[in-house]
Amino acid sequence: MTLSALAVIFLLVITLGYGVKCWLSPFGDCRHCDGMGHAFKYDRKGKAKRGKDCRRCKATGKRIRVGRHLYNVSRRTYRAGTR
């Protein structure tokens, strides 16, 4: 096999794998709060306390994956165009 054919197969496997991951688990951990839903605050003694709620995920700790978001947008556009 040539190098370009191997690269195409590799990219196809990666893309299909990400598609399956978005299908099975459409929500991933928030990258801002690492899935905790809030930030940590430390007092003067160094003890960790709960901080403010995460604004990105609205304190759920989960965010929709990029691939799932693109799929939802394409389905919404398709449905709007076929009405």
Rosetta silent file (secondary structure, phi, psi, omega in degrees, C-alpha in Angstrom):
SEQUENCE: MTLSALAVIFLLVITLGYGVKCWLSPFGDCRHCDGMGHAFKYDRKGKAKRGKDCRRCKATGKRIRVGRHLYNVSRRTYRAGTR
SCORE:     score description
SCORE:     0.000 S_00000001
   1 L     0.000  147.767  178.661    0.000    0.000    0.000 S_00000001
   2 L   -83.403  166.531 -178.061    1.120    3.500   -0.656 S_00000001
   3 H   -66.443  -37.430 -179.800    1.582    6.085    2.014 S_00000001
   4 H   -67.773  -36.387  177.904   -1.372    8.167    0.840 S_00000001
   5 H   -66.166  -39.892  177.221   -3.716    5.141    0.972 S_00000001
   6 H   -64.677  -38.451  179.297   -2.590    4.401    4.526 S_00000001
   7 H   -65.996  -40.505  179.177   -3.187    8.034    5.492 S_00000001
   8 H   -65.124  -44.030  178.876   -6.703    7.951    4.030 S_00000001
   9 H   -63.548  -42.168  178.954   -7.528    4.712    5.851 S_00000001
  10 H   -61.106  -47.617  179.628   -6.122    6.105    9.094 S_00000001
  11 H   -64.851  -35.566  177.751   -8.188    9.303    8.834 S_00000001
  12 H   -65.366  -42.501  178.659  -11.300    7.289    7.971 S_00000001
  13 H   -64.737  -43.092  179.083  -10.862    5.085   11.045 S_00000001
  14 H   -63.165  -44.564 -179.036  -10.316    8.117   13.289 S_00000001
  15 H   -64.570  -44.801  178.928  -13.379    9.907   11.871 S_00000001
  16 H   -65.737  -37.569  177.316  -15.633    6.877   12.210 S_00000001
  17 H   -63.349  -42.114  178.098  -14.374    6.275   15.741 S_00000001
  18 H   -68.183  -36.394  177.104  -15.173    9.854   16.756 S_00000001
  19 H   -62.501  -42.193  178.074  -18.595    9.562   15.122 S_00000001
  20 H   -66.305  -39.062  178.692  -19.371    6.452   17.150 S_00000001
  21 H   -63.854  -40.712  177.727  -18.142    8.174   20.309 S_00000001
  22 H   -67.857  -31.357  179.484  -20.445   11.162   19.642 S_00000001
  23 H   -73.063  -43.440 -177.844  -23.328    8.787   18.996 S_00000001
  24 H   -77.046  -37.197 -177.540  -22.815    6.730   22.164 S_00000001
  25 L  -136.082   85.938 -175.228  -21.848    9.615   24.449 S_00000001
  26 L   -70.456  -16.957  179.855  -22.965   12.997   23.075 S_00000001
  27 E  -111.953  136.877  176.826  -21.876   14.885   26.192 S_00000001
  28 E  -119.083  173.502  178.606  -18.313   15.153   27.450 S_00000001
  29 E   -67.777  144.219  177.114  -16.744   16.741   30.504 S_00000001
  30 L   -65.394  133.607 -178.554  -16.527   20.506   30.504 S_00000001
  31 L   -78.652  -19.113 -178.023  -12.994   21.594   29.636 S_00000001
  32 L   -79.615  -44.706 -176.771  -13.196   24.690   31.794 S_00000001
  33 L  -108.326    5.845 -179.906  -14.111   23.074   35.124 S_00000001
  34 L    58.408   34.058  175.605  -12.924   19.504   34.293 S_00000001
  35 L    80.831    7.610 -179.458  -16.414   18.113   34.812 S_00000001
  36 L   -85.580  -30.068 -178.871  -16.807   19.370   38.378 S_00000001
  37 L    91.003   -5.369  179.308  -19.391   22.061   37.622 S_00000001
  38 E  -155.571  165.437  176.713  -17.623   24.634   39.755 S_00000001
  39 E   -93.484  165.237  175.315  -14.237   26.147   40.386 S_00000001
  40 E  -102.193  143.773  176.874  -12.117   25.639   43.480 S_00000001
  41 E  -124.302  143.723 -179.198  -11.265   28.463   45.837 S_00000001
  42 E  -116.480  135.437  177.495   -8.560   28.278   48.458 S_00000001
  43 L   -83.179 -174.524 -175.804   -8.638   30.022   51.814 S_00000001
  44 L   -66.616  -23.453  179.376   -5.614   31.523   53.557 S_00000001
  45 L   -84.208   -9.487 -179.514   -4.698   28.177   55.103 S_00000001
  46 L    95.168    4.310 -179.631   -4.626   26.499   51.696 S_00000001
  47 L   -78.573  132.996 -178.952   -7.790   24.486   52.260 S_00000001
  48 E   -77.408  137.488  176.690   -9.859   23.960   49.103 S_00000001
  49 E  -131.431  161.619  178.223  -13.435   25.226   49.112 S_00000001
  50 E   -70.558  132.834  179.558  -16.179   25.234   46.528 S_00000001
  51 E  -100.731 -152.144 -178.629  -15.982   28.299   44.321 S_00000001
  52 E   -73.102  155.101  175.815  -18.381   29.838   41.828 S_00000001
  53 E   -67.285  148.358  179.281  -20.470   27.752   39.454 S_00000001
  54 L   -72.578  129.171 -179.283  -19.033   27.238   35.978 S_00000001
  55 L   -80.467  -26.517 -178.246  -20.663   29.574   33.467 S_00000001
  56 L   -67.862  -45.631 -176.428  -19.768   27.469   30.417 S_00000001
  57 L  -102.663    3.168 -179.557  -21.618   24.320   31.463 S_00000001
  58 L    57.526   41.227  175.346  -24.110   26.047   33.804 S_00000001
  59 L    66.131   21.682  175.766  -22.853   23.987   36.780 S_00000001
  60 L   -95.240  -25.905 -177.689  -23.661   20.607   35.191 S_00000001
  61 L    85.317   -2.610 -178.542  -20.071   19.604   34.432 S_00000001
  62 E  -122.209  146.079  174.924  -21.087   18.395   30.950 S_00000001
  63 E  -135.543  152.226 -179.913  -20.892   20.017   27.523 S_00000001
  64 E   -73.737  140.268  179.903  -22.045   18.806   24.137 S_00000001
  65 L   -69.762  154.654 -178.275  -19.263   17.440   21.934 S_00000001
  66 H   -62.123  -43.858 -179.728  -18.256   19.374   18.813 S_00000001
  67 H   -63.759  -39.493  178.832  -19.165   16.491   16.504 S_00000001
  68 H   -69.241  -36.193  177.180  -22.586   16.096   18.080 S_00000001
  69 H   -63.170  -43.925  178.451  -23.187   19.843   17.821 S_00000001
  70 H   -63.659  -39.215  177.282  -22.354   19.758   14.095 S_00000001
  71 H   -63.237  -44.541  179.591  -24.693   16.784   13.632 S_00000001
  72 H   -62.469  -41.022  179.424  -27.523   18.603   15.450 S_00000001
  73 H   -64.603  -43.178 -179.417  -27.024   21.732   13.321 S_00000001
  74 H   -66.101  -39.777  178.157  -27.075   19.716   10.089 S_00000001
  75 H   -66.245  -40.372  178.702  -30.234   17.845   11.113 S_00000001
  76 H   -63.724  -41.562  178.219  -31.945   21.095   12.119 S_00000001
  77 H   -65.577  -41.927  179.870  -31.031   22.682    8.755 S_00000001
  78 H   -63.500  -44.427  179.530  -32.234   19.633    6.842 S_00000001
  79 H   -65.311  -37.737  179.445  -35.564   19.572    8.699 S_00000001
  80 H   -68.745  -30.629 -178.572  -36.082   23.297    8.162 S_00000001
  81 H   -81.345  -19.336 -177.528  -35.404   22.904    4.436 S_00000001
  82 L  -100.273    5.573  179.090  -37.824   20.023    3.906 S_00000001
  83 L   -78.628    0.000    0.000  -40.871   21.635    5.525 S_00000001
